[in-house]
Amino acid sequence: MLFLSKNSHTQQKTISLNRFYAQEIERAVLADSNNLVHTGSKPFLESAFNQNEVYGLRHDTLKVYSKAMGILLKHHLFSIKKDDFFLALDPLFEFTAGEDFGDTTSYAGRKLFTNQRGLTLIGDIGKKFSFQTSFYETQTFVPLYYKRMVDKSGVFPGFGRTKVYNLNGYDFAMANGWISYTPAESVNIQFGNGKNFIGHGYRSLLLSDAAFSYPFVKAVINSPNKKIQYTAMYASLQTLDRLPRGEVPESLFKRKGGSFNYLSWKPNSSIELGLFEGIIWERYDSTGTKPQPYGAYIPVIGVNTALNGFGNQNHVLIGMTAKIKTTKHSFLYGQVAADRGLSEGLNYQVGFSYFDCLIPNLDIQVEWNNLASKTYSSHFSLQSYSHTNQPLGHPTGPATQELLAMVNYRYARFMAQVKLNHINHSTGAEGDWSSDPDAIIMTIAPMPVLIINQIDCTAGFQINPKTNFQILLGYTNRNDRIDNNFMEDSVMKTSYVYLSLRTNLINRYQDF
Protein backbone atom coordinates (compact mmCIF):
# COMPACT_ATOMS: atom_id res chain seq x y z
CA MET A 1 0.00 0.00 0.00
CA LEU A 2 3.06 2.26 0.13
CA PHE A 3 2.65 2.91 -3.59
CA LEU A 4 -1.07 3.56 -3.76
CA SER A 5 -0.61 7.29 -3.87
CA LYS A 6 2.04 9.55 -5.37
CA ASN A 7 1.27 12.60 -3.25
CA SER A 8 0.88 12.99 0.49
CA HIS A 9 -0.97 15.63 2.44
CA THR A 10 0.78 18.40 4.28
CA GLN A 11 0.79 18.73 8.05
CA GLN A 12 1.63 15.30 9.40
CA LYS A 13 1.57 16.51 13.01
CA THR A 14 -0.92 14.97 15.43
CA ILE A 15 -3.70 16.88 17.17
CA SER A 16 -3.18 17.22 20.91
CA LEU A 17 -4.72 14.29 22.78
CA ASN A 18 -7.23 16.40 24.69
CA ARG A 19 -11.01 16.04 24.99
CA PHE A 20 -11.66 19.64 23.84
CA TYR A 21 -10.12 19.01 20.41
CA ALA A 22 -11.56 15.48 20.16
CA GLN A 23 -15.10 16.73 20.75
CA GLU A 24 -14.78 19.50 18.18
CA ILE A 25 -13.50 17.00 15.62
CA GLU A 26 -16.41 14.65 16.39
CA ARG A 27 -18.82 17.56 15.86
CA ALA A 28 -17.33 18.33 12.46
CA VAL A 29 -17.31 14.66 11.40
CA LEU A 30 -20.98 14.25 12.36
CA ALA A 31 -22.01 17.31 10.39
CA ASP A 32 -20.50 15.97 7.14
CA SER A 33 -22.68 13.19 5.69
CA ASN A 34 -19.85 12.09 3.37
CA ASN A 35 -17.07 12.05 5.96
CA LEU A 36 -15.12 8.80 6.27
CA VAL A 37 -12.67 9.96 8.95
CA HIS A 38 -12.03 7.18 11.51
CA THR A 39 -12.31 8.57 15.04
CA GLY A 40 -11.69 5.40 17.07
CA SER A 41 -7.88 5.71 17.13
CA LYS A 42 -6.34 8.83 18.67
CA PRO A 43 -4.44 11.11 18.42
CA PHE A 44 -5.59 12.31 14.99
CA LEU A 45 -3.36 13.43 12.16
CA GLU A 46 -3.89 17.02 11.03
CA SER A 47 -3.97 15.82 7.42
CA ALA A 48 -6.89 13.43 8.09
CA PHE A 49 -9.61 16.06 7.87
CA ASN A 50 -10.39 19.63 6.90
CA GLN A 51 -9.20 21.75 9.80
CA ASN A 52 -11.23 24.73 8.59
CA GLU A 53 -14.33 22.88 9.81
CA VAL A 54 -13.02 22.42 13.37
CA TYR A 55 -13.19 25.11 16.04
CA GLY A 56 -9.85 25.53 17.73
CA LEU A 57 -7.96 24.38 14.64
CA ARG A 58 -9.38 26.52 11.85
CA HIS A 59 -8.08 29.96 10.90
CA ASP A 60 -8.83 32.43 13.68
CA THR A 61 -10.65 35.51 12.35
CA LEU A 62 -10.41 37.45 15.62
CA LYS A 63 -9.24 41.00 14.92
CA VAL A 64 -6.23 42.20 16.90
CA TYR A 65 -4.55 45.57 16.81
CA SER A 66 -1.04 44.80 18.02
CA LYS A 67 1.52 42.04 17.70
CA ALA A 68 1.44 41.43 21.45
CA MET A 69 -2.35 40.98 21.44
CA GLY A 70 -2.04 38.64 18.47
CA ILE A 71 0.43 36.42 20.33
CA LEU A 72 -1.73 36.42 23.43
CA LEU A 73 -5.06 35.70 21.71
CA LYS A 74 -4.52 33.81 18.44
CA HIS A 75 -0.91 33.09 17.43
CA HIS A 76 2.00 30.95 18.60
CA LEU A 77 4.51 32.65 20.87
CA PHE A 78 7.15 32.18 18.18
CA SER A 79 6.71 30.78 14.68
CA ILE A 80 8.40 30.60 11.29
CA LYS A 81 6.61 29.63 8.11
CA LYS A 82 8.30 29.60 4.71
CA ASP A 83 7.24 27.45 1.78
CA ASP A 84 7.02 23.88 3.15
CA PHE A 85 8.85 24.67 6.40
CA PHE A 86 7.04 25.50 9.63
CA LEU A 87 8.27 25.85 13.21
CA ALA A 88 6.40 27.03 16.33
CA LEU A 89 7.35 27.35 19.99
CA ASP A 90 4.89 27.84 22.85
CA PRO A 91 5.04 27.84 26.65
CA LEU A 92 3.14 25.19 28.61
CA PHE A 93 1.95 25.87 32.12
CA GLU A 94 -0.64 25.35 34.79
CA PHE A 95 -0.86 27.73 37.74
CA THR A 96 -3.67 26.61 40.02
CA ALA A 97 -4.51 27.69 43.56
CA GLY A 98 -7.36 26.42 45.69
CA GLU A 99 -8.63 25.14 49.01
CA ASP A 100 -10.50 22.03 50.16
CA PHE A 101 -13.26 23.14 52.54
CA GLY A 102 -14.53 19.59 53.03
CA ASP A 103 -11.36 18.12 54.54
CA THR A 104 -11.61 17.69 58.32
CA THR A 105 -8.40 15.66 58.81
CA SER A 106 -5.00 16.85 59.98
CA TYR A 107 -4.17 17.45 56.31
CA ALA A 108 -6.77 20.25 56.16
CA GLY A 109 -5.78 23.90 56.01
CA ARG A 110 -2.95 23.49 53.54
CA LYS A 111 -2.96 25.77 50.55
CA LEU A 112 -3.37 23.56 47.52
CA PHE A 113 -1.63 24.58 44.33
CA THR A 114 -0.05 23.39 41.09
CA ASN A 115 3.01 25.08 39.64
CA GLN A 116 3.69 23.54 36.24
CA ARG A 117 5.97 24.91 33.53
CA GLY A 118 7.12 23.62 30.19
CA LEU A 119 7.59 24.18 26.48
CA THR A 120 6.29 22.65 23.28
CA LEU A 121 7.95 22.73 19.87
CA ILE A 122 6.18 21.64 16.68
CA GLY A 123 7.21 21.72 13.06
CA ASP A 124 6.83 20.58 9.45
CA ILE A 125 9.74 19.89 7.13
CA GLY A 126 8.36 19.46 3.65
CA LYS A 127 5.00 17.86 2.98
CA LYS A 128 5.73 14.43 4.43
CA PHE A 129 7.65 14.96 7.65
CA SER A 130 6.53 16.58 10.93
CA PHE A 131 7.79 16.58 14.50
CA GLN A 132 6.69 17.72 17.92
CA THR A 133 8.08 17.65 21.42
CA SER A 134 7.07 18.91 24.85
CA PHE A 135 8.05 18.69 28.49
CA TYR A 136 6.43 19.51 31.83
CA GLU A 137 8.03 20.20 35.21
CA THR A 138 5.60 20.24 38.15
CA GLN A 139 5.36 20.86 41.87
CA THR A 140 1.96 20.42 43.46
CA PHE A 141 -0.14 19.99 46.61
CA VAL A 142 -3.40 18.17 45.87
CA PRO A 143 -6.64 17.44 47.78
CA LEU A 144 -6.51 14.54 50.24
CA TYR A 145 -8.49 12.07 48.07
CA TYR A 146 -5.99 12.57 45.26
CA LYS A 147 -3.02 12.40 47.61
CA ARG A 148 -4.20 8.98 48.79
CA MET A 149 -4.28 7.78 45.16
CA VAL A 150 -0.71 8.95 44.60
CA ASP A 151 0.61 7.53 47.86
CA LYS A 152 -1.01 4.15 47.15
CA SER A 153 0.37 3.77 43.61
CA GLY A 154 3.68 5.60 43.94
CA VAL A 155 2.96 7.59 40.79
CA PHE A 156 1.08 10.76 39.91
CA PRO A 157 -1.68 9.56 37.52
CA GLY A 158 -0.75 10.30 33.94
CA PHE A 159 2.65 11.71 34.89
CA GLY A 160 4.60 8.83 36.42
CA ARG A 161 6.86 8.62 39.46
CA THR A 162 7.15 11.48 41.93
CA LYS A 163 9.64 12.95 44.37
CA VAL A 164 8.63 14.41 47.72
CA TYR A 165 8.09 18.14 47.64
CA ASN A 166 7.99 20.01 50.95
CA LEU A 167 6.82 16.97 52.99
CA ASN A 168 3.27 16.53 51.60
CA GLY A 169 3.66 17.72 48.03
CA TYR A 170 4.88 16.08 44.83
CA ASP A 171 7.54 16.93 42.31
CA PHE A 172 7.49 15.23 38.90
CA ALA A 173 8.15 15.74 35.21
CA MET A 174 7.04 14.39 31.86
CA ALA A 175 8.62 14.63 28.41
CA ASN A 176 6.94 13.66 25.14
CA GLY A 177 8.10 13.81 21.56
CA TRP A 178 7.72 12.05 18.24
CA ILE A 179 8.26 12.29 14.53
CA SER A 180 5.54 11.66 11.96
CA TYR A 181 6.35 10.57 8.41
CA THR A 182 3.85 10.02 5.61
CA PRO A 183 5.61 8.39 2.63
CA ALA A 184 2.29 8.05 0.79
CA GLU A 185 -1.22 9.35 1.34
CA SER A 186 -2.35 5.97 2.64
CA VAL A 187 0.48 5.42 5.16
CA ASN A 188 1.72 7.25 8.23
CA ILE A 189 4.59 6.14 10.47
CA GLN A 190 5.29 7.59 13.92
CA PHE A 191 8.14 7.03 16.33
CA GLY A 192 8.69 8.59 19.74
CA ASN A 193 7.42 8.84 23.31
CA GLY A 194 3.79 9.63 24.07
CA LYS A 195 0.26 8.32 24.64
CA ASN A 196 -2.49 6.77 22.54
CA PHE A 197 -6.23 6.14 22.92
CA ILE A 198 -8.62 3.59 21.41
CA GLY A 199 -12.36 4.27 21.48
CA HIS A 200 -15.03 6.93 21.16
CA GLY A 201 -15.80 7.63 24.82
CA TYR A 202 -14.44 9.55 27.76
CA ARG A 203 -12.89 6.33 29.07
CA SER A 204 -11.31 3.46 27.17
CA LEU A 205 -11.32 -0.08 28.48
CA LEU A 206 -8.80 -1.11 25.79
CA LEU A 207 -6.06 1.53 25.63
CA SER A 208 -6.31 4.86 27.42
CA ASP A 209 -4.20 7.99 27.83
CA ALA A 210 -4.66 7.93 31.63
CA ALA A 211 -1.32 6.17 32.20
CA PHE A 212 2.18 7.57 31.80
CA SER A 213 3.85 8.14 28.41
CA TYR A 214 5.86 5.33 26.78
CA PRO A 215 8.25 4.87 23.83
CA PHE A 216 6.41 3.56 20.76
CA VAL A 217 6.57 3.00 17.02
CA LYS A 218 3.28 3.08 15.13
CA ALA A 219 2.07 2.63 11.57
CA VAL A 220 -1.38 3.66 10.33
CA ILE A 221 -2.57 2.45 6.91
CA ASN A 222 -5.77 3.50 5.12
CA SER A 223 -7.39 1.71 2.21
CA PRO A 224 -7.74 3.72 -1.03
CA ASN A 225 -11.47 4.28 -0.44
CA LYS A 226 -10.77 5.25 3.23
CA LYS A 227 -13.29 2.73 4.54
CA ILE A 228 -10.65 0.62 6.27
CA GLN A 229 -7.96 1.88 8.63
CA TYR A 230 -5.36 -0.34 10.27
CA THR A 231 -3.13 0.67 13.21
CA ALA A 232 -0.17 -1.42 14.38
CA MET A 233 1.90 -0.21 17.34
CA TYR A 234 4.69 -1.58 19.48
CA ALA A 235 5.48 0.05 22.84
CA SER A 236 8.18 -0.37 25.46
CA LEU A 237 6.49 -0.54 28.87
CA GLN A 238 7.88 -0.88 32.37
CA THR A 239 7.02 -1.94 35.89
CA LEU A 240 8.17 -0.27 39.09
CA ASP A 241 10.09 -3.40 40.12
CA ARG A 242 13.85 -2.85 40.11
CA LEU A 243 16.40 -4.97 38.32
CA PRO A 244 19.25 -6.35 40.47
CA ARG A 245 21.68 -3.53 41.14
CA GLY A 246 24.52 -3.44 38.64
CA GLU A 247 27.31 -0.97 38.12
CA VAL A 248 24.95 1.99 37.67
CA PRO A 249 24.18 4.20 40.71
CA GLU A 250 20.42 3.53 40.48
CA SER A 251 19.01 0.17 39.44
CA LEU A 252 16.84 0.17 36.32
CA PHE A 253 13.23 -0.98 36.19
CA LYS A 254 12.11 -4.31 34.81
CA ARG A 255 10.56 -3.80 31.39
CA LYS A 256 7.91 -5.49 29.31
CA GLY A 257 6.74 -5.07 25.74
CA GLY A 258 3.33 -4.14 24.43
CA SER A 259 1.92 -4.64 20.93
CA PHE A 260 -1.45 -3.11 20.02
CA ASN A 261 -3.30 -3.71 16.76
CA TYR A 262 -6.54 -2.00 15.79
CA LEU A 263 -8.63 -2.62 12.66
CA SER A 264 -11.34 -0.07 11.92
CA TRP A 265 -14.04 -0.44 9.27
CA LYS A 266 -16.28 2.46 8.23
CA PRO A 267 -18.64 1.28 5.46
CA ASN A 268 -20.35 4.68 5.42
CA SER A 269 -20.39 7.91 7.39
CA SER A 270 -22.88 6.52 9.94
CA ILE A 271 -21.15 3.34 11.14
CA GLU A 272 -17.66 2.67 12.46
CA LEU A 273 -16.64 -0.74 13.83
CA GLY A 274 -13.30 -1.79 15.24
CA LEU A 275 -11.36 -4.86 16.39
CA PHE A 276 -8.59 -4.54 18.98
CA GLU A 277 -5.78 -6.78 20.16
CA GLY A 278 -3.38 -5.86 22.95
CA ILE A 279 -0.59 -8.12 24.19
CA ILE A 280 1.87 -7.56 27.05
CA TRP A 281 5.07 -9.42 26.25
CA GLU A 282 7.32 -10.97 28.88
CA ARG A 283 10.78 -9.39 28.98
CA TYR A 284 11.95 -10.57 32.41
CA ASP A 285 11.70 -13.78 34.45
CA SER A 286 13.66 -15.63 37.15
CA THR A 287 16.60 -16.05 34.77
CA GLY A 288 16.86 -12.31 34.11
CA THR A 289 16.12 -10.04 31.17
CA LYS A 290 14.85 -11.86 28.08
CA PRO A 291 15.01 -10.85 24.41
CA GLN A 292 11.83 -9.55 22.86
CA PRO A 293 9.74 -12.46 21.50
CA TYR A 294 9.63 -12.48 17.70
CA GLY A 295 5.85 -12.60 17.81
CA ALA A 296 5.77 -9.03 19.08
CA TYR A 297 6.82 -7.87 15.63
CA ILE A 298 3.94 -9.59 13.83
CA PRO A 299 1.65 -6.65 12.97
CA VAL A 300 -1.35 -8.75 11.90
CA ILE A 301 -4.30 -8.62 14.28
CA GLY A 302 -5.37 -11.97 15.71
CA VAL A 303 -2.22 -13.93 14.85
CA ASN A 304 -0.59 -13.55 18.26
CA THR A 305 -3.84 -14.27 20.07
CA ALA A 306 -4.08 -17.55 18.16
CA LEU A 307 -0.42 -18.39 18.83
CA ASN A 308 -0.35 -17.45 22.52
CA GLY A 309 -3.89 -18.10 23.69
CA PHE A 310 -5.07 -16.76 27.04
CA GLY A 311 -3.58 -17.07 30.49
CA ASN A 312 0.11 -17.53 29.70
CA GLN A 313 3.11 -15.26 30.22
CA ASN A 314 2.18 -13.06 27.28
CA HIS A 315 -0.97 -11.31 28.49
CA VAL A 316 -3.68 -11.05 25.80
CA LEU A 317 -6.60 -8.60 25.84
CA ILE A 318 -8.98 -8.42 22.88
CA GLY A 319 -11.95 -6.21 22.21
CA MET A 320 -14.37 -4.50 19.87
CA THR A 321 -15.51 -0.90 19.44
CA ALA A 322 -18.58 0.53 17.75
CA LYS A 323 -19.94 3.95 16.85
CA ILE A 324 -23.33 4.46 15.21
CA LYS A 325 -24.55 7.84 14.04
CA THR A 326 -28.16 8.37 15.17
CA THR A 327 -28.73 11.91 13.88
CA LYS A 328 -26.53 14.58 12.34
CA HIS A 329 -25.87 15.75 15.92
CA SER A 330 -25.57 12.50 17.88
CA PHE A 331 -24.10 9.01 18.01
CA LEU A 332 -24.13 5.88 20.14
CA TYR A 333 -20.82 4.23 20.99
CA GLY A 334 -19.47 1.31 22.96
CA GLN A 335 -16.71 -1.17 23.68
CA VAL A 336 -16.41 -4.80 24.68
CA ALA A 337 -13.18 -6.17 26.14
CA ALA A 338 -12.21 -9.74 27.06
CA ASP A 339 -9.15 -10.12 29.28
CA ARG A 340 -7.52 -13.54 29.68
CA GLY A 341 -10.40 -15.19 27.85
CA LEU A 342 -14.19 -15.03 27.77
CA SER A 343 -14.51 -17.22 30.88
CA GLU A 344 -13.24 -14.37 33.07
CA GLY A 345 -16.20 -12.15 32.24
CA LEU A 346 -16.74 -9.37 29.73
CA ASN A 347 -15.97 -5.71 30.25
CA TYR A 348 -18.19 -3.30 28.39
CA GLN A 349 -18.93 0.36 27.75
CA VAL A 350 -22.10 1.98 26.42
CA GLY A 351 -22.35 5.70 25.71
CA PHE A 352 -24.27 8.44 23.92
CA SER A 353 -23.08 11.85 22.72
CA TYR A 354 -25.33 14.66 21.55
CA PHE A 355 -23.91 17.87 20.07
CA ASP A 356 -25.69 21.22 19.71
CA CYS A 357 -28.59 20.11 21.90
CA LEU A 358 -31.37 22.72 21.53
CA ILE A 359 -28.79 25.49 21.02
CA PRO A 360 -25.39 25.57 19.27
CA ASN A 361 -22.43 24.22 21.25
CA LEU A 362 -24.48 22.73 24.08
CA ASP A 363 -23.20 19.15 24.24
CA ILE A 364 -24.27 16.19 26.37
CA GLN A 365 -22.47 12.90 26.93
CA VAL A 366 -23.59 9.93 29.04
CA GLU A 367 -21.46 6.81 29.54
CA TRP A 368 -21.64 3.54 31.46
CA ASN A 369 -18.53 1.46 32.12
CA ASN A 370 -18.52 -2.02 33.63
CA LEU A 371 -15.30 -3.89 34.44
CA ALA A 372 -15.33 -7.49 35.62
CA SER A 373 -13.31 -8.76 38.57
CA LYS A 374 -9.56 -9.30 38.00
CA THR A 375 -9.49 -7.35 34.71
CA TYR A 376 -5.95 -6.29 33.66
CA SER A 377 -4.40 -8.68 36.24
CA SER A 378 -2.07 -11.60 35.55
CA HIS A 379 -0.84 -14.56 37.59
CA PHE A 380 2.63 -13.71 36.23
CA SER A 381 3.66 -10.89 38.54
CA LEU A 382 5.15 -8.56 35.90
CA GLN A 383 2.60 -9.18 33.16
CA SER A 384 -0.39 -7.13 34.24
CA TYR A 385 -2.00 -4.92 31.59
CA SER A 386 -0.32 -1.81 33.00
CA HIS A 387 2.53 0.66 32.67
CA THR A 388 4.43 2.31 35.56
CA ASN A 389 1.91 1.00 38.08
CA GLN A 390 -1.11 2.35 36.19
CA PRO A 391 -3.69 0.34 34.18
CA LEU A 392 -3.48 0.84 30.43
CA GLY A 393 -7.29 0.87 30.22
CA HIS A 394 -9.79 2.28 32.71
CA PRO A 395 -7.78 3.98 35.50
CA THR A 396 -9.99 2.69 38.35
CA GLY A 397 -9.28 -0.91 37.39
CA PRO A 398 -11.33 -4.11 37.75
CA ALA A 399 -14.55 -4.80 39.68
CA THR A 400 -15.81 -1.32 38.78
CA GLN A 401 -19.13 0.10 37.63
CA GLU A 402 -19.21 3.74 36.57
CA LEU A 403 -21.94 6.10 35.42
CA LEU A 404 -20.55 9.23 33.81
CA ALA A 405 -22.51 12.27 32.61
CA MET A 406 -21.19 15.54 31.18
CA VAL A 407 -22.70 18.76 29.91
CA ASN A 408 -20.51 21.24 28.02
CA TYR A 409 -21.40 24.67 26.69
CA ARG A 410 -19.36 27.15 24.70
CA TYR A 411 -20.33 30.65 23.60
CA ALA A 412 -17.58 32.25 21.52
CA ARG A 413 -14.58 31.71 23.83
CA PHE A 414 -16.56 31.41 27.05
CA MET A 415 -16.99 27.82 28.21
CA ALA A 416 -18.51 25.81 31.04
CA GLN A 417 -18.71 22.14 32.01
CA VAL A 418 -20.55 20.06 34.59
CA LYS A 419 -19.41 16.44 35.01
CA LEU A 420 -20.80 13.72 37.26
CA ASN A 421 -19.06 10.45 38.17
CA HIS A 422 -20.77 7.70 40.16
CA ILE A 423 -18.34 4.83 40.75
CA ASN A 424 -18.67 1.54 42.62
CA HIS A 425 -15.36 -0.26 43.08
CA SER A 426 -14.52 -3.35 45.12
CA THR A 427 -11.78 -2.82 47.70
CA GLY A 428 -10.94 -6.54 47.69
CA ALA A 429 -8.23 -8.32 45.73
CA GLU A 430 -10.65 -8.85 42.83
CA GLY A 431 -10.60 -5.06 42.37
CA ASP A 432 -6.81 -4.84 42.35
CA TRP A 433 -5.28 -5.28 38.88
CA SER A 434 -1.85 -5.97 40.43
CA SER A 435 -3.08 -9.04 42.37
CA ASP A 436 -2.53 -12.59 41.19
CA PRO A 437 -6.02 -13.73 40.10
CA ASP A 438 -5.18 -17.36 40.87
CA ALA A 439 -4.31 -16.48 44.47
CA ILE A 440 -7.54 -14.60 45.26
CA ILE A 441 -9.53 -16.38 47.95
CA MET A 442 -13.28 -16.08 47.59
CA THR A 443 -15.03 -15.10 50.81
CA ILE A 444 -18.61 -15.70 51.94
CA ALA A 445 -19.32 -12.05 52.70
CA PRO A 446 -18.74 -9.53 49.89
CA MET A 447 -15.71 -7.28 50.19
CA PRO A 448 -16.29 -3.65 51.14
CA VAL A 449 -17.25 -1.44 48.21
CA LEU A 450 -15.85 2.03 47.61
CA ILE A 451 -18.68 4.29 46.43
CA ILE A 452 -17.58 7.55 44.82
CA ASN A 453 -19.88 10.43 43.92
CA GLN A 454 -18.00 13.29 42.29
CA ILE A 455 -19.27 16.48 40.66
CA ASP A 456 -16.85 18.76 38.81
CA CYS A 457 -17.99 22.21 37.68
CA THR A 458 -15.81 24.60 35.69
CA ALA A 459 -16.42 27.91 33.97
CA GLY A 460 -13.91 30.02 32.15
CA PHE A 461 -12.57 31.75 29.08
CA GLN A 462 -10.39 30.35 26.31
CA ILE A 463 -7.69 32.97 25.76
CA ASN A 464 -5.84 31.30 22.88
CA PRO A 465 -7.05 28.23 20.95
CA LYS A 466 -3.54 27.43 19.67
CA THR A 467 -2.55 26.01 23.04
CA ASN A 468 -6.04 25.86 24.56
CA PHE A 469 -4.88 28.59 26.93
CA GLN A 470 -7.66 29.04 29.52
CA ILE A 471 -8.55 30.79 32.73
CA LEU A 472 -10.92 28.64 34.80
CA LEU A 473 -12.84 28.77 38.03
CA GLY A 474 -13.58 25.26 39.25
CA TYR A 475 -15.31 23.35 42.01
CA THR A 476 -15.03 19.65 42.89
CA ASN A 477 -17.47 18.05 45.31
CA ARG A 478 -16.63 14.43 46.09
CA ASN A 479 -17.77 11.83 48.61
CA ASP A 480 -15.69 8.66 49.07
CA ARG A 481 -17.68 6.17 51.11
CA ILE A 482 -16.56 2.63 51.92
CA ASP A 483 -19.57 0.38 52.50
CA ASN A 484 -18.34 -2.01 55.20
CA ASN A 485 -21.45 -4.20 55.04
CA PHE A 486 -22.60 -4.58 58.66
CA MET A 487 -19.95 -2.31 60.15
CA GLU A 488 -19.85 1.49 60.25
CA ASP A 489 -19.11 3.07 56.89
CA SER A 490 -15.97 5.10 56.29
CA VAL A 491 -16.56 8.50 54.65
CA MET A 492 -14.20 11.13 53.22
CA LYS A 493 -15.54 14.42 51.83
CA THR A 494 -13.96 16.85 49.41
CA SER A 495 -15.17 20.36 48.64
CA TYR A 496 -12.40 21.86 46.52
CA VAL A 497 -12.58 25.37 45.03
CA TYR A 498 -9.80 26.51 42.71
CA LEU A 499 -8.72 29.09 40.15
CA SER A 500 -6.51 27.97 37.28
CA LEU A 501 -4.54 29.60 34.48
CA ARG A 502 -3.35 26.86 32.13
CA THR A 503 -2.56 25.65 28.65
CA ASN A 504 -4.70 22.53 28.27
CA LEU A 505 -3.18 20.22 25.66
CA ILE A 506 -3.39 16.95 27.62
CA ASN A 507 -6.14 15.15 29.52
CA ARG A 508 -5.73 15.42 33.29
CA TYR A 509 -7.83 12.73 34.98
CA GLN A 510 -8.77 13.37 38.61
CA ASP A 511 -12.02 11.41 38.70
CA PHE A 512 -11.34 7.79 39.60
Secondary structure, DSSP 4 states (H G I P E B T S, - for coil): -TTS-S---S--PBPPS-HHHHHHHHHHHHH-TT-----SEESPBGGGS-GGGSTTTSPP----SSHHHHHHHTS-SEEEEETTEEEEEEEEEEEEEEEESS--STTTTPPEEEEEEEEEEEEEETTTEEEEEEEEEEEEE--HHHHHHHHHHSEETTTEE-EEETTTEEEEEEEEEEEEEEEETTEEEEEEEE--EESSSSS-SSB-SSS--EEEEEEEEE-TTSSEEEEEEEEEEEEEEEPPP-SSSSPPEEEEEEEEEEEEEEEETTEEEEEEEEEEEP-EETTEE-PPPGGGG--STTHHHHHH-SSSSSEEEEEEEEEEEEETTEEEEEEEEEES-GGG-EEEEEEEEE-S-SSTTEEEEEEEEEE-TTTT--SSTT-SSEETTEESS-TT-SSEEEEEEEEEEEETTEEEEEEEEEEEEE-SGGG-TTS-GGGPPP-SSPPPEEEEEEEEEEEEEEEETTTTEEEEEEEEEEEEEEE-TTSPPEEEEEEEEEEEEEE--S------
